[in-house]
Amino acid sequence: MTVTLMGGDMQAQGHAELLVDVIDLGANLQAAAEMARFRHDQVANELSLESPLYRLVGAELAAMGHKVESVDGSSMGGVQAILFTPTRLRRTRRA
């Protein structure tokens, strides 16, 4: 599998999120690319959540004292990935 993610300082975190979605959660590449992502700004100590994720956990995180905002996906960058799964060659028996 090859994965790249446009998004400047979001790249390392985005790669990790995509790999967790595929390896740990069992998502296929399309589903993983479409999953809501988050972004932590270390300097401002602010967490940006794509709106579907914000709706799930945003209020709870804010209630715990975190600085949280809902964002659209444009600040997360785009995902490009290719997964090659080789098929086993079937050997035929010759009579």
N, C-alpha and C positions, 0 to 999 in steps of 0.2 A: 504494500500500500504506500502511496505517496500522498502527502497532505501539505498544502500550503494555505496560508491565511493572510489576506491583506488587512492591514489595520495598525501599522506602526508598533507602538508599545503593547498592543493587544495580542500580538502574534504568539508569543510563548504561552500565554494563558489560554488563547483560543485553541492552540494545538492540544494542550492538555485537556481542555473541555471536550473537544471532538474525540480524542482517544478514549477518554472515560466513557463517553456515550457509546462508542463502538465496542470497546473491550469489556468494560464492566457492566454496562446496561444492555448490551446485545443489540444495539440499534444498527440498522444497515446504514450505508453512507448517506443516502438521501434523507433518511429520518434524522440522523445525527446533524447534518447540515441545517436542517430546519428547526432543530430544538432551540428553545429560547436560551440565550446566553447572558452572562453577567460580566461586568468589568469593574475592577477595583482600581481607583485612582489613589496611589499611595501618598502623593503629596497632599491632596485635599482630604484624604481618608474618607472618600465617598464611594459608594457602591451604586453602579448603574445597572439596572435590570431591564431586559427587554420586557415589554408590557405584559405578555402572558405569564412570565415568571414573577413580575411585580405583583400581579393580581393574586398569585398563589401565596407569596411570602413577604411582600413589601411592607404591609402594615405591621406584621409581627416583628420584622427586623427593626422598623422605626420605633416600635414600642420598647425595644430593648436598648434604644439609644443610638442606633446606627444612622448615619446620614445616607438615605436611600432615595434614588430618583428613578422614575419610569422613563425609558427611552425607546425610540424605534430602533430597528436593526442597523441603521446606517453607521452608527458610531462603533459597531462591533467588527466591521470589515466583512469581506466576502470569503467564503470557503471554496477551495478547489481541491478535489480529492479523486484519486483513481485507485481502485482495488482490483487486483488481478488474482483470480483464483484458478490455478491450473487444474485441469481435469486429468484424471488418471487415464492413461492409454490402455485400452483393453487389448490384451494379447489373444490372438486366435490360435487355436491348436491346429496344426496341420496333420492331416491323417497320413 
